[in-house]
């Protein structure tokens, strides 16, 4: 191209200085007269015409490919031909010897020519006033919780002006998680945006009507009324995804930055802490095209948010399930245990995104972490202790016992005490002693009871009373029932303490000079009744 520009410059200069004719200029520069006229007309050469290149390799198969592409118009969107599939079919069904890149280039061009490609929609840049708008959506990720890969759901509410987002993790994508995510985000923001954009989540929308109108769920309407914001629903499908593009890209960005590689944690509570720490870290992020970080922008936007109401919105769902004969309730296709005394009665359940609470009237009787596996059963051994005391033979095969062992609440010390008690007292009585020990967990810390079991076993005692005495000693005080004041919890003795339960058998058989169980040796003489023999000589005389 540069050579042609220089040639045009030389032709124009000779014409300007010498006034040569077109023929003379063509002869001097050895070019066609047509090029001389082009040079005299413009300083830049006209673009070269692209000559169509023949496609001898793919030429015999163009009609076949076009028939497949046209047939895709009536096929389901996820079952249409890709370029690779076309290449595979040409080789398998027609014996064509072609490279994949040759087929993909041709297919890409023909899609555009046939009008089969995705149309590009023009986007209009937007400017959001502080506090005016937010965007909300769900995403998902996987985490390895206690060795098990678990699917988690991430709800993000993002302010459009500052880009500040609050993330809430849950084990479900239900309405409870949707509402709880709003409540938590508003409390983190310290205010409420004037309007929030949504796609057509079933947590908020019952039915999509014509245009932008929606039939909304009652609880979502109550949430919106409680906090006083407006809602805006995007168009259904892919067409509406860009209408809340900020939170759409935020979910993907958050997942790639904070959740790669797959997090490995010991409990769901650690996942929650991880997400909260990631939100805090994002305050230092600078969004592309902006000049300040998210934290600084949010500090300027926060005063423009609407005020929070005086009362917190109850995001949990209230249910009233019936307790079955196995002391279980069914909530969202999962079963959870409650105290056996409630069998046959209805209880009140507050179902949250990650946990549920069970009430008998106003009394809290059970708390469970919500299960994300349909048909699963979560049992607590403590709920069956009164029944197991009457039916000790049911304990060895109890499902609640197996779950307690997996959770680590039924320890090796419990097993050792149970084995020793059954050996000394028999299976029924030994199991009842174990149940009495398990009942101690309702009043004392778990670690104190386990330490009490270990102390009793070291002394050869297999009675729950001995475990109770040692547990009380370790806790330094005994508080019957729940404490009336918020006192700090009792502390256990140091691990190196020499104090333990006194075994009378051990003390009797040991060397009298030895110090057993921290007690001094007993040097007192053995008891005698010799002094009482004198009374035999003082019998009263009988008067006849």
ZAMARGU-4260 file (C-alpha; in steps of 0.2 Angstrom, whole numbers, plus 5000, padded with zeros to 4 digits):
<rodrens>
0) 5000/5000/5000 | 5014/5012/5004 | 5022/5009/4987 | 5006/5014/4978 | 5004/5030/4989
5) 5022/5035/4983 | 5018/5031/4965 | 5002/5042/4966 | 5012/5056/4974 | 5025/5055/4959
10) 5012/5055/4946 | 5003/5070/4954 | 5020/5079/4956 | 5025/5077/4937 | 5007/5083/4932
15) 5009/5098/4943 | 5027/5103/4938 | 5028/5098/4920 | 5010/5097/4915 | 5012/5080/4906
20) 4997/5071/4898 | 4989/5055/4905 | 4997/5045/4891 | 5014/5053/4895 | 5013/5050/4913
25) 5008/5032/4910 | 5023/5029/4899 | 5035/5037/4911 | 5029/5028/4926 | 5025/5012/4916
30) 5007/5010/4923 | 4990/5009/4915 | 4981/5025/4910 | 4967/5020/4922 | 4979/5021/4937
35) 4985/5038/4931 | 4967/5044/4931 | 4965/5037/4949 | 4981/5046/4955 | 4975/5063/4948
40) 4958/5060/4956 | 4964/5056/4974 | 4980/5056/4984 | 4975/5039/4991 | 4973/5023/4980
45) 4956/5015/4980 | 4955/4999/4991 | 4958/4983/4982 | 4943/4972/4978 | 4943/4956/4987
50) 4942/4942/4975 | 4931/4927/4981 | 4943/4913/4985 | 4937/4896/4979 | 4933/4882/4992
55) 4937/4866/4984 | 4938/4856/5000 | 4921/4861/5007 | 4912/4865/4991 | 4904/4848/4988
60) 4896/4849/5005 | 4889/4867/5006 | 4872/4861/5001 | 4872/4848/5015 | 4878/4860/5028
65) 4865/4873/5023 | 4850/4860/5024 | 4856/4856/5042 | 4857/4875/5047 | 4840/4879/5040
70) 4832/4864/5049 | 4839/4870/5065 | 4826/4885/5064 | 4813/4873/5071 | 4824/4863/5083
75) 4825/4866/5102 | 4837/4879/5106 | 4849/4867/5116 | 4848/4854/5102 | 4854/4863/5087
80) 4870/4860/5077 | 4886/4866/5082 | 4901/4868/5070 | 4909/4853/5078 | 4894/4843/5076
85) 4892/4847/5058 | 4911/4842/5055 | 4908/4826/5064 | 4892/4822/5054 | 4901/4826/5038
90) 4915/4813/5042 | 4903/4800/5049 | 4889/4800/5037 | 4897/4807/5021 | 4915/4802/5022
95) 4921/4820/5020 | 4939/4823/5024 | 4940/4841/5031 | 4948/4850/5044 | 4937/4856/5059
100) 4943/4874/5057 | 4938/4874/5038 | 4920/4869/5043 | 4919/4881/5058 | 4924/4896/5047
105) 4911/4892/5034 | 4897/4888/5046 | 4900/4905/5055 | 4899/4914/5039 | 4884/4905/5033
110) 4874/4908/5049 | 4876/4927/5047 | 4871/4926/5029 | 4856/4915/5032 | 4851/4926/5047
115) 4853/4912/5059 | 4865/4920/5071 | 4861/4929/5087 | 4857/4947/5084 | 4867/4960/5093
120) 4857/4971/5103 | 4863/4989/5106 | 4865/4994/5124 | 4863/5011/5130 | 4875/5017/5144
125) 4866/5021/5161 | 4870/5033/5175 | 4862/5029/5192 | 4859/5042/5205 | 4865/5038/5223
130) 4852/5028/5233 | 4840/5027/5218 | 4842/5009/5212 | 4848/4991/5217 | 4849/4974/5208
135) 4846/4957/5216 | 4849/4940/5210 | 4854/4922/5215 | 4869/4912/5210 | 4876/4895/5215
140) 4893/4888/5220 | 4900/4872/5227 | 4909/4870/5244 | 4917/4855/5252 | 4909/4855/5270
145) 4915/4842/5282 | 4922/4832/5267 | 4906/4832/5257 | 4904/4842/5242 | 4888/4853/5244
150) 4879/4865/5233 | 4876/4882/5240 | 4866/4897/5234 | 4872/4914/5234 | 4860/4929/5235
155) 4868/4946/5231 | 4859/4963/5233 | 4870/4976/5224 | 4868/4995/5224 | 4869/5001/5206
160) 4878/5018/5210 | 4892/5013/5221 | 4893/4995/5216 | 4892/4989/5235 | 4885/4972/5237
165) 4880/4961/5251 | 4881/4942/5249 | 4870/4930/5259 | 4874/4911/5257 | 4861/4898/5260
170) 4857/4879/5257 | 4842/4883/5247 | 4835/4895/5234 | 4818/4896/5242 | 4808/4911/5247
175) 4815/4911/5264 | 4833/4914/5257 | 4826/4927/5246 | 4818/4937/5259 | 4832/4934/5272
180) 4845/4941/5259 | 4835/4957/5258 | 4834/4960/5277 | 4852/4956/5279 | 4857/4968/5265
185) 4846/4982/5271 | 4854/4981/5288 | 4871/4980/5281 | 4868/4996/5270 | 4859/5005/5284
190) 4846/5010/5272 | 4835/5005/5258 | 4837/5009/5239 | 4822/5017/5231 | 4820/5004/5218
195) 4826/4986/5215 | 4828/4976/5199 | 4823/4958/5198 | 4822/4944/5185 | 4806/4933/5187
200) 4811/4923/5202 | 4797/4912/5209 | 4800/4919/5226 | 4793/4936/5220 | 4783/4932/5205
205) 4768/4920/5204 | 4764/4923/5185 | 4771/4934/5171 | 4758/4945/5164 | 4758/4956/5148
210) 4772/4969/5147 | 4780/4973/5164 | 4765/4968/5174 | 4767/4953/5186 | 4757/4944/5199
215) 4768/4944/5214 | 4768/4933/5230 | 4760/4940/5246 | 4776/4939/5256 | 4786/4948/5243
220) 4773/4962/5243 | 4773/4962/5262 | 4792/4964/5261 | 4791/4978/5249 | 4778/4987/5259
225) 4788/4985/5275 | 4803/4993/5268 | 4795/5005/5256 | 4804/5002/5240 | 4798/4999/5222
230) 4801/4984/5211 | 4806/4983/5193 | 4805/4966/5184 | 4816/4962/5169 | 4810/4954/5153
235) 4809/4935/5154 | 4823/4925/5147 | 4840/4930/5140 | 4833/4946/5133 | 4831/4953/5150
240) 4848/4948/5157 | 4856/4964/5152 | 4843/4975/5161 | 4852/4970/5178 | 4869/4967/5171
245) 4878/4974/5186 | 4873/4960/5198 | 4874/4947/5184 | 4892/4951/5181 | 4895/4953/5200
250) 4890/4935/5204 | 4902/4928/5191 | 4916/4940/5197 | 4913/4935/5215 | 4913/4917/5212
255) 4929/4917/5202 | 4939/4928/5214 | 4933/4921/5231 | 4927/4904/5228 | 4941/4897/5217
260) 4947/4884/5221 | 4932/4875/5229 | 4932/4880/5248 | 4935/4866/5260 | 4928/4870/5277
265) 4922/4860/5293 | 4904/4867/5294 | 4891/4878/5285 | 4895/4892/5298 | 4913/4893/5291
270) 4905/4896/5274 | 4895/4910/5280 | 4911/4918/5288 | 4920/4916/5272 | 4907/4925/5262
275) 4906/4939/5275 | 4925/4941/5274 | 4924/4942/5255 | 4911/4956/5255 | 4923/4966/5267
280) 4937/4963/5255 | 4928/4969/5240 | 4926/4987/5248 | 4944/4990/5242 | 4940/4985/5224
285) 4940/4998/5210 | 4926/4995/5197 | 4932/4997/5179 | 4929/5014/5172 | 4928/5022/5190
290) 4940/5032/5199 | 4936/5027/5217 | 4935/5011/5227 | 4918/5003/5231 | 4920/5007/5250
295) 4922/5026/5246 | 4908/5027/5234 | 4896/5018/5246 | 4901/5030/5260 | 4895/5044/5249
300) 4879/5034/5244 | 4874/5028/5261 | 4866/5045/5267 | 4855/5045/5251 | 4847/5028/5255
305) 4829/5027/5262 | 4828/5025/5281 | 4825/5008/5289 | 4809/5004/5298 | 4809/5002/5317
310) 4805/4984/5317 | 4814/4970/5308 | 4804/4960/5295 | 4801/4942/5299 | 4809/4933/5284
315) 4806/4916/5291 | 4791/4905/5286 | 4779/4899/5299 | 4773/4881/5298 | 4763/4870/5309
320) 4768/4852/5306 | 4761/4837/5315 | 4774/4826/5325 | 4773/4808/5320 | 4775/4792/5330
325) 4794/4793/5328 | 4795/4810/5336 | 4798/4818/5319 | 4791/4833/5309 | 4792/4834/5290
330) 4797/4851/5283 | 4801/4853/5264 | 4803/4835/5261 | 4815/4833/5275 | 4812/4825/5293
335) 4818/4833/5309 | 4817/4826/5327 | 4808/4834/5341 | 4806/4829/5360 | 4797/4813/5361
340) 4784/4820/5373 | 4777/4830/5358 | 4771/4815/5348 | 4754/4817/5341 | 4754/4836/5343
345) 4756/4851/5331 | 4771/4862/5334 | 4776/4879/5327 | 4791/4880/5315 | 4800/4895/5310
350) 4809/4890/5294 | 4824/4901/5289 | 4836/4900/5274 | 4849/4889/5283 | 4841/4884/5300
355) 4824/4880/5308 | 4817/4882/5325 | 4803/4872/5333 | 4792/4879/5346 | 4779/4871/5358
360) 4768/4886/5361 | 4781/4900/5366 | 4794/4887/5372 | 4809/4883/5360 | 4811/4864/5360
365) 4823/4861/5345 | 4835/4869/5333 | 4841/4861/5317 | 4852/4866/5303 | 4842/4865/5287
370) 4846/4850/5276 | 4848/4852/5257 | 4845/4834/5253 | 4827/4829/5249 | 4821/4815/5259
375) 4835/4816/5272 | 4832/4813/5291 | 4841/4823/5305 | 4839/4816/5322 | 4845/4822/5339
380) 4848/4808/5352 | 4843/4819/5367 | 4825/4820/5360 | 4823/4801/5363 | 4831/4799/5380
385) 4815/4797/5390 | 4809/4784/5379 | 4826/4775/5379 | 4826/4774/5398 | 4810/4764/5396
390) 4815/4754/5381 | 4834/4752/5383 | 4835/4738/5370 | 4831/4751/5356 | 4847/4761/5359
395) 4860/4750/5350 | 4851/4751/5333 | 4845/4769/5335 | 4847/4780/5320 | 4849/4795/5332
400) 4864/4786/5340 | 4872/4783/5323 | 4870/4801/5319 | 4877/4806/5336 | 4893/4796/5333
405) 4896/4803/5316 | 4893/4821/5323 | 4906/4817/5337 | 4893/4821/5351 | 4893/4803/5356
410) 4911/4800/5360 | 4923/4786/5364 | 4921/4789/5383 | 4902/4787/5381 | 4905/4770/5372
415) 4918/4765/5385 | 4906/4769/5400 | 4891/4760/5391 | 4902/4744/5388 | 4908/4744/5406
420) 4890/4747/5413 | 4883/4733/5403 | 4897/4721/5408 | 4894/4725/5427 | 4875/4728/5428
425) 4868/4719/5412 | 4862/4726/5396 | 4846/4734/5402 | 4852/4742/5418 | 4869/4747/5410
430) 4860/4756/5396 | 4849/4765/5408 | 4864/4771/5417 | 4871/4778/5401 | 4854/4786/5397
435) 4856/4795/5414 | 4873/4801/5410 | 4867/4807/5393 | 4853/4817/5402 | 4867/4826/5411
440) 4871/4835/5395 | 4855/4845/5397 | 4862/4854/5412 | 4881/4854/5410 | 4894/4858/5396
445) 4898/4843/5385 | 4916/4843/5389 | 4913/4843/5408 | 4902/4827/5406 | 4915/4819/5395
450) 4928/4823/5408 | 4916/4816/5422 | 4914/4800/5413 | 4933/4798/5411 | 4935/4801/5430
455) 4922/4788/5434 | 4930/4775/5423 | 4947/4778/5430 | 4940/4774/5448 | 4930/4758/5441
460) 4913/4766/5444 | 4899/4763/5432 | 4885/4773/5440 | 4878/4789/5433 | 4878/4797/5451
465) 4897/4796/5451 | 4898/4804/5434 | 4886/4818/5440 | 4897/4821/5456 | 4913/4823/5446
470) 4904/4834/5433 | 4898/4846/5446 | 4915/4846/5454 | 4923/4850/5437 | 4910/4864/5434
475) 4913/4871/5451 | 4895/4874/5454 | 4878/4866/5451 | 4864/4877/5443 | 4848/4867/5442
480) 4839/4872/5427 | 4842/4887/5416 | 4852/4902/5424 | 4842/4917/5428 | 4856/4929/5424
485) 4868/4929/5410 | 4883/4923/5420 | 4899/4917/5411 | 4900/4898/5408 | 4909/4887/5421
490) 4927/4883/5417 | 4934/4866/5418 | 4949/4861/5429 | 4966/4861/5421 | 4970/4845/5411
495) 4985/4841/5423 | 4974/4841/5439 | 4977/4825/5450 | 4960/4826/5459 | 4949/4811/5454
500) 4934/4800/5461 | 4940/4790/5476 | 4938/4771/5474 | 4935/4764/5491 | 4941/4747/5485
505) 4957/4754/5479 | 4960/4763/5496 | 4956/4747/5506 | 4968/4736/5496 | 4982/4749/5495
510) 4997/4751/5507 | 4990/4761/5522 | 5005/4772/5521 | 5001/4777/5503 | 4992/4793/5499
515) 4977/4788/5488 | 4967/4800/5478 | 4974/4815/5487 | 4969/4809/5505 | 4981/4806/5520
520) 4984/4789/5527 | 4971/4783/5540 | 4981/4779/5556 | 4966/4777/5567 | 4964/4760/5577
525) 4950/4748/5572 | 4934/4750/5581 | 4931/4739/5597 | 4916/4735/5608 | 4926/4730/5623
530) 4919/4744/5633 | 4901/4739/5631 | 4905/4722/5639 | 4905/4730/5656 | 4887/4733/5654
535) 4884/4714/5655 | 4890/4713/5673 | 4877/4727/5679 | 4862/4717/5675 | 4847/4723/5686
540) 4843/4711/5700 | 4825/4704/5699 | 4815/4706/5716 | 4805/4691/5719
</rodrens>
